[in-house]
Protein backbone atom coordinates (compact mmCIF):
# COMPACT_ATOMS: atom_id res chain seq x y z
CA UNK A 1 0.00 0.00 0.00
CA UNK A 2 1.38 3.40 -0.90
CA UNK A 3 1.72 6.32 1.46
CA UNK A 4 -1.52 8.29 1.58
CA UNK A 5 -1.35 12.01 0.89
CA UNK A 6 -2.62 13.85 3.99
CA UNK A 7 -5.79 15.91 3.82
CA UNK A 8 -6.69 18.83 6.09
CA UNK A 9 -8.02 17.68 9.45
CA UNK A 10 -11.69 18.10 10.21
CA UNK A 11 -13.77 16.58 12.97
CA UNK A 12 -12.99 12.90 12.63
CA UNK A 13 -16.56 11.67 12.81
CA UNK A 14 -17.63 14.02 10.03
CA UNK A 15 -14.63 13.15 7.93
CA UNK A 16 -14.42 9.35 8.08
CA UNK A 17 -16.20 8.89 4.76
CA UNK A 18 -14.28 11.74 3.12
CA UNK A 19 -10.96 10.35 4.28
CA UNK A 20 -11.90 6.83 3.16
CA UNK A 21 -12.85 8.18 -0.27
CA UNK A 22 -9.53 10.05 -0.47
CA UNK A 23 -7.57 6.87 0.33
CA UNK A 24 -9.63 4.75 -2.05
CA UNK A 25 -9.13 7.16 -4.95
CA UNK A 26 -5.36 7.15 -4.44
CA UNK A 27 -5.10 3.39 -4.08
CA UNK A 28 -7.44 2.44 -6.94
CA UNK A 29 -5.13 4.09 -9.45
CA UNK A 30 -2.30 1.90 -8.17
CA UNK A 31 -4.48 -1.20 -8.52
CA UNK A 32 -5.19 -0.41 -12.17
CA UNK A 33 -1.48 0.10 -12.87
CA UNK A 34 -0.47 -3.11 -11.08
CA UNK A 35 -3.05 -5.26 -12.87
CA UNK A 36 -2.21 -3.77 -16.26
CA UNK A 37 1.50 -4.33 -15.66
CA UNK A 38 0.87 -7.95 -14.69
CA UNK A 39 -1.05 -8.59 -17.90
CA UNK A 40 1.38 -6.50 -19.97
CA UNK A 41 -1.27 -4.01 -21.06
CA UNK A 42 -1.51 -0.24 -20.79
CA UNK A 43 -3.62 1.48 -18.19
CA UNK A 44 -5.20 4.29 -20.11
CA UNK A 45 -8.52 5.62 -21.20
CA UNK A 46 -11.60 4.86 -19.16
CA UNK A 47 -15.02 5.31 -20.71
CA UNK A 48 -17.54 7.66 -19.14
CA UNK A 49 -19.67 4.63 -18.23
CA UNK A 50 -16.71 2.92 -16.54
CA UNK A 51 -15.88 6.12 -14.65
CA UNK A 52 -19.47 6.39 -13.45
CA UNK A 53 -19.36 2.78 -12.21
CA UNK A 54 -16.03 3.39 -10.49
CA UNK A 55 -17.33 6.57 -8.80
CA UNK A 56 -20.36 4.68 -7.49
CA UNK A 57 -18.17 1.89 -6.15
CA UNK A 58 -15.88 4.36 -4.38
CA UNK A 59 -18.89 6.07 -2.79
CA UNK A 60 -20.31 2.72 -1.65
CA UNK A 61 -16.98 1.55 -0.25
CA UNK A 62 -16.40 4.85 1.57
CA UNK A 63 -19.85 4.61 3.14
CA UNK A 64 -19.22 1.00 4.19
CA UNK A 65 -15.86 1.96 5.72
CA UNK A 66 -17.48 4.85 7.64
CA UNK A 67 -20.16 2.52 8.99
CA UNK A 68 -17.59 -0.09 10.01
CA UNK A 69 -15.30 2.45 11.71
CA UNK A 70 -18.21 3.96 13.63
CA UNK A 71 -19.52 0.56 14.71
CA UNK A 72 -16.10 -0.53 15.98
CA UNK A 73 -14.97 2.66 17.71
CA UNK A 74 -16.81 3.56 20.92
CA UNK A 75 -15.99 7.27 20.63
CA UNK A 76 -18.30 7.42 17.59
CA UNK A 77 -21.15 5.40 19.09
CA UNK A 78 -21.20 7.06 22.51
CA UNK A 79 -20.53 3.77 24.29
CA UNK A 80 -17.53 2.58 26.22
CA UNK A 81 -15.64 -0.64 25.55
Secondary structure, DSSP 8 states (H G I E B T S, - for coil): -----------HHHHHHHHHHHHHHHHHHHHHHHHHHHTT-------HHHHHHHHHHHHHHHHHHHHHHHHH-HHHHT---
